[in-house]
């Protein structure tokens, strides 16, 4: 069992001018993996905030080219779902059915909340937008399952690495 006092001493002896942090016994591969997981989580949070802000800017009319906003809702929630699943799986390890269900449920509930909270800023609450959000979440989950192996190949993680994090 590790002695908490020795850990404190090691931390207390860390010099401010020393460029390297106290030794944490992590391999370069593990450090790289943690950095990628942290960036994936940050991307998911940033994208969520961007999506929320984008859907709550007051409507100023349609002066641009015609665009069916249902595709925007679909794509926005699809990308959000992909970011959340990647960040979550890289952080906690292999995702199970309950995790996918939680992401689906959160996406569906947030989509409804997003539509309702657009009313105070002069935008419309549209059930078809919410349906596009929901379908985007579902397709995001399906696409994540299909492209998971590619993500892990790019990141340099194997299924066994995920099982160790579980």
N, C-alpha and C positions, 0 to 999 in steps of 0.2 A: 504494500500500500504506500502510495506517495505521501511524503510528509508535507503538509500545507505550509509549515514554517520554512522549509527549504525552498519551496516555490516562491514564497514572499521574499526571501533573501535574494534569490536570483533576480526577481523583478526589481527589488530595491537597489541592487548593485548595477542596474542598467544605467549606463552613462548617456547623458543627453547628446554628447558630441559623437557617440558611436553610431554609425549609420545602420548597423544591423540590429534588429530586435533580439530579445533573448531567444535562445535556441528553443524551438518548439518541436523538434524531432519529426518534422514533416518532410516528405520527399518532394523534390521539385515537381513531380507529376501531381502529387496531392495538392500542392500550393497552386499550381496552374488550374487544376480542377475547381478548387475553391474560388479562385478569381473569376472563372467563367460562370460558375453558379451565382456568384454575387452580381455579376453583370447582367445575367439573365433575369434575376429578381428585380434589379434596378430598371431594366428595360420594361418589364411588365408593369411596374408601378408608374413609370414615366408615361407609358402608352395609355394606361388607364386614366391618368390625370389629363392627358391630352384629349382623349376621347370624351371625357366628361366636359371639359372646357369647350370643345368643339360643338357639342350638342346643346350647350346652354348659352351660346352667343345669340342675342336677340336677332330675329329674322328681319332682314332689311329689304326683302323683296327678291324677285328673280330677275336680275339684270344680265346674268351670264347665259351660257349655252344651256340647253335643256339637258337635264340629268335626272334619271330616276333615282331618288335618294334611297330607295330600298336596297340597291346594290351597295351603297355607302354603308348602310346599317349592317348588311350581311358581311361585307368585307371587314368592317371595323371590329365586329364581335368575333369574327373568325381569327383575325390577327391577335386580338386580345387573348382569346382562348389558347392559341399556340404559345404566346409569351408566358402566360400563367403556368401552363402545363410544363413547359421546358424549365422554367425557373424552379418550380416546385419539385420536379423529379430530380433535377441536378442537386437540389438542396437536401431532400430527405431520403432519396433512394427510390427504388422501384415503386411506381404508383399502382394501386390496386383499384378494383371496381368502385369501391366507396369514394376514392379520391376523384375519379372521373364523374361520378354522380354528384359529388359536392361542387365541382366546377360547373357542371351543367345546371344544377339548381341555382347556384350563385349567379350564373349568367342570365338565367331566365328571370330571376327575381330582380337583379340589377337592371335588366332591360326594361321591365315594367316601371321600376322606380325612375329610371332615366326618362321615360316617356312622361310620367306624371309630373316630374319636376321641371319639364320644359314649359308647362302652362304659365307659371309666374313670369317667365321672361318673354312672353309673347309668341311662343311657338306652339304648334299643335301637338296634341297627344293622339297618336295614330296607332291603332291596333295592328295595321299592316307593317308599320315600322317595328313594332315589338315582335311580330312574327318573323320578320327578316333578322332581327337580333337573335332570336331563339334558334332559327335555322343556321345562322352563322356560328353560334356556339356548338351546335351539334356537328356541323361539318368540320369545325376546328378540332373537335375531339377525334373524329374519324381520320382526318388528315394527319394529326399528331401520331396516331397509332400506326399509320402507314409509313410515315417518314421518321419515326423514332430511330431506326437503325442508322439512317443517314446522319442524324444529329449526333449520335454517339460516335460514329466514325470520324466526324469532323472534330468533335471535342476530344476524342481519344479515350473514350470510356467504354468499357465492356459491360455486358450484363452482370458479370460476376462483381465488378466494382460497385454496381448499384445494389446488389444483394448485400454487400458488406456495409453499406450506408443505412440499410433498412433497419 
